[in-house]
Amino acid sequence: MAQRVIDYWFTTGSTHNYLTAMRLPDVAAATGVAFRWRPFDLRTLFDERGYFPFPKGSPKTAYMFRDIERRAAARGIPIALPVPYPLPDSMTANLVALLGIREGWGIDYIRAAYRRWFQEGQPAGTDPNLSASLAEIGQDRERVLSLATAAANRDALTAETDVARSIGLVGSPSFVVDGEVFWGDDRLEDAVTWARHGTLACATPTRD
Amino acid sequence: MAQRVIDYWFTTGSTHNYLTAMRLPDVAAATGVAFRWRPFDLRTLFDERGYFPFPKGSPKTAYMFRDIERRAAARGIPIALPVPYPLPDSMTANLVALLGIREGWGIDYIRAAYRRWFQEGQPAGTDPNLSASLAEIGQDRERVLSLATAAANRDALTAETDVARSIGLVGSPSFVVDGEVFWGDDRLEDAVTWARHGTLACATPTRD
């Protein structure tokens, strides 16, 4: 048993993924489980299925943001709602994220971009967020954008999205371990448990 | 703080609600929190929003059933997949459930109907499930169906669905406490924590 690597699939336009991006390094350190960060383009899958789950003003969108707000508060993660949603250019955010993962600075970029989005109200993937996040982590904006938007990197993102489709991902973040998919920031603990024990352990709350 | 009653909103056509219906009495006993069982017609809200989340053969439907299967196994809840879905007549199941809640035998009916659906493959709300579940709990089929499908009970279900809409419910089961909505069987523990403490307590998993 004891597979110690979890594929962490996400799209940088995903709101709940703010929680995951902020807490994943701590979870990895606390549990000893490694995560492979894999950006993909969830919007492509939504478009293929003719479905966008969070239209502006819908009850589901309102619930989604309240849920994130509560969970951020419980975890001590700063958040300043409302934030712009959906992102005007999640594609660029994902392309930069993927390039960064391959070059080694992707996690820092993703976390910087999410902080600006959810704490300062700047949409990820466009300026001023894009320039400021890259500057913060010491990456040259022109070089990064040139490589990120080149055909090779676009093809790489498409290939990752193809994998995501083939394994049946339905949302972001998703954690995949041992062929099992766990969808949602709130399933991170389940994925960790599965990685360790090949099963879930669900505790029933007891009187306290 | 310490509100000790949680409104448990559900529709009897909901798959994840199988888990909740099976474990809720144990959770109530273990935690001292009371639950008010409130059936409503989620299908009406889906229809209004032009949206059905689980089309046959979709990745989301496949994920949903695998998720339920894993969680049932972890909790020791018997399950025999595949089961018929969606229900051909969830309306009747909800009407009977609501009548039963008001007459005092609803919880027994709901659990009996779910067991036949998820353990024996009989859709809830139609025969043989309907007759057998009512017989099991000692209710007369003709009397129950006559009252359940009468205008007064239909109006009562519509009124509950109106409340569900007005508080922004987006799925089943949903737990409402103190004006806060927690959607999903996997949020039951959060609702219990909120009922006790007015906040969430999210543990980070630690190395074991």
Chai-1 contact restraints between the chains, C-beta under 6 A:
chainA,res_idxA,chainB,res_idxB,connection_type,confidence,min_distance_angstrom,max_distance_angstrom,comment,restraint_id
A,A30,B,T204,contact,1.0,0.0,6.0,A-B,restraint_1
A,A30,B,T206,contact,1.0,0.0,6.0,A-B,restraint_2
A,T31,B,P205,contact,1.0,0.0,6.0,A-B,restraint_3
A,T31,B,R207,contact,1.0,0.0,6.0,A-B,restraint_4
A,G32,B,R207,contact,1.0,0.0,6.0,A-B,restraint_5
A,P59,B,G168,contact,1.0,0.0,6.0,A-B,restraint_6
A,P59,B,V170,contact,1.0,0.0,6.0,A-B,restraint_7
A,K60,B,V170,contact,1.0,0.0,6.0,A-B,restraint_8
A,A62,B,G168,contact,1.0,0.0,6.0,A-B,restraint_9
A,Y63,B,V170,contact,1.0,0.0,6.0,A-B,restraint_10
A,R70,B,L200,contact,1.0,0.0,6.0,A-B,restraint_11
A,A74,B,L200,contact,1.0,0.0,6.0,A-B,restraint_12
A,A74,B,C202,contact,1.0,0.0,6.0,A-B,restraint_13
A,R75,B,C202,contact,1.0,0.0,6.0,A-B,restraint_14
A,G168,B,P59,contact,1.0,0.0,6.0,A-B,restraint_15
A,G168,B,A62,contact,1.0,0.0,6.0,A-B,restraint_16
A,V170,B,P59,contact,1.0,0.0,6.0,A-B,restraint_17
A,V170,B,K60,contact,1.0,0.0,6.0,A-B,restraint_18
A,V170,B,Y63,contact,1.0,0.0,6.0,A-B,restraint_19
A,E189,B,P205,contact,1.0,0.0,6.0,A-B,restraint_20
A,V192,B,P205,contact,1.0,0.0,6.0,A-B,restraint_21
A,L200,B,R70,contact,1.0,0.0,6.0,A-B,restraint_22
A,L200,B,A74,contact,1.0,0.0,6.0,A-B,restraint_23
A,C202,B,A74,contact,1.0,0.0,6.0,A-B,restraint_24
A,C202,B,R75,contact,1.0,0.0,6.0,A-B,restraint_25
A,T204,B,V27,contact,1.0,0.0,6.0,A-B,restraint_26
A,T204,B,A30,contact,1.0,0.0,6.0,A-B,restraint_27
A,P205,B,T31,contact,1.0,0.0,6.0,A-B,restraint_28
A,P205,B,E189,contact,1.0,0.0,6.0,A-B,restraint_29
A,P205,B,V192,contact,1.0,0.0,6.0,A-B,restraint_30
A,T206,B,A30,contact,1.0,0.0,6.0,A-B,restraint_31
A,R207,B,T31,contact,1.0,0.0,6.0,A-B,restraint_32
A,R207,B,G32,contact,1.0,0.0,6.0,A-B,restraint_33
